[in-house]
């Protein structure tokens, strides 16, 4: 039994203490949440496990993660996959890269009205894989644009702002690039990831 639970039992019959106990519980929950997020941030500093993966396998892993993690989301998530990529490979830590896409989708959901679509688009170029996570929220105020990848920066109550910092660290570790920009007419924003491919002479989309 925790100290908080023991204290709650001790003073449970005295309504005077209830707001104080509720406040203590809330702060403890916030601390545990902070510990969890710091643990996740620490993981992105650990050495990555790079392997040569087929693009088909990477995209299938991301697609499965999205269907499992966001199964109860009020947002329909539409994944557009490229075709004719059976011989294209990418060197990556597939777990960290999949986790990164999950963070971007979660961030898009947090900043979008309920029931609005989140789109994930994969496009294969001659040398690079482009991944787009597109939402239909209110977009990012210009004064916040330069801060979005800073740790601890967030506009959401109860969030610590580690997700985008984690995403940027992982993508840069893959010799890639990540950018976030507002869509036309302030209809949400787009997170764009660019990653180098290993084999690109087979097929690319126009």
C-alpha positions, 0 to 999 in steps of 0.5 A, spaced: 500 500 500 502 506 498 503 512 503 497 516 499 493 510 499 494 509 507 493 516 508 487 516 504 484 510 509 486 514 515 482 520 513 477 518 509 471 520 514 474 527 514 471 531 508 476 536 510 482 532 507 479 530 501 481 536 496 488 535 499 488 528 498 485 529 491 491 534 489 496 529 492 494 524 487 493 529 481 501 531 482 503 524 483 500 522 477 503 528 473 510 525 476 509 518 474 507 521 467 513 525 467 518 519 469 515 515 463 516 521 458 523 522 460 524 514 460 522 515 453 526 521 451 532 517 454 531 511 449 532 516 443 539 517 446 541 510 446 544 506 440 540 505 434 539 497 432 540 499 424 538 493 419 537 493 412 529 492 411 525 492 405 521 498 404 515 493 404 516 490 411 517 497 414 511 500 411 507 494 413 510 495 420 508 502 421 501 500 418 500 495 423 502 499 429 497 505 427 491 500 426 493 497 433 495 503 437 489 508 434 484 502 434 479 506 439 481 513 436 475 518 433 479 520 427 479 515 421 486 514 419 488 513 412 494 510 410 496 511 402 502 506 400 506 506 394 506 500 389 512 497 386 517 497 391 518 490 392 526 491 391 527 497 395 531 497 401 532 502 407 537 502 413 533 503 419 532 501 426 525 499 424 522 499 432 524 506 433 522 509 426 515 506 427 515 509 434 517 515 431 511 515 426 506 513 432 508 520 435 507 524 429 500 521 428 499 522 436 501 529 435 496 530 429 490 527 433 491 531 439 491 538 435 485 536 430 478 536 431 474 530 433 472 525 427 477 529 422 481 525 418 489 523 419 492 522 412 499 518 412 502 518 405 508 514 403 512 517 396 518 513 393 523 518 390 529 516 386 534 516 392 529 518 398 523 516 402 518 521 403 513 520 409 507 525 410 503 525 416 497 530 415 492 533 419 486 538 419 487 542 425 488 549 426 495 549 424 501 552 428 501 559 430 507 562 426 510 565 433 511 557 435 513 554 429 521 555 431 519 552 438 516 545 436 522 541 436 524 544 443 523 539 449 518 541 454 515 546 449 507 544 448 501 548 448 497 542 451 495 541 458 498 535 461 503 534 456 511 535 456 513 536 449 517 530 448 514 527 442 517 531 437 523 532 440 524 524 440 522 524 433 527 529 430 532 526 434 531 519 431 530 521 424 536 525 424 540 519 427 537 516 420 541 521 416 534 524 414 530 530 415 523 532 418 519 538 418 513 541 420 509 546 416 502 549 415 497 547 410 494 552 405 488 556 408 490 554 415 487 547 414 491 543 419 499 542 418 503 536 415 509 533 418 514 531 413 520 526 413 525 524 408 529 518 409 535 516 404 534 509 401 539 504 399 536 501 392 533 506 388 534 504 381 528 499 381 522 504 381 520 511 383 513 515 383 512 521 379 
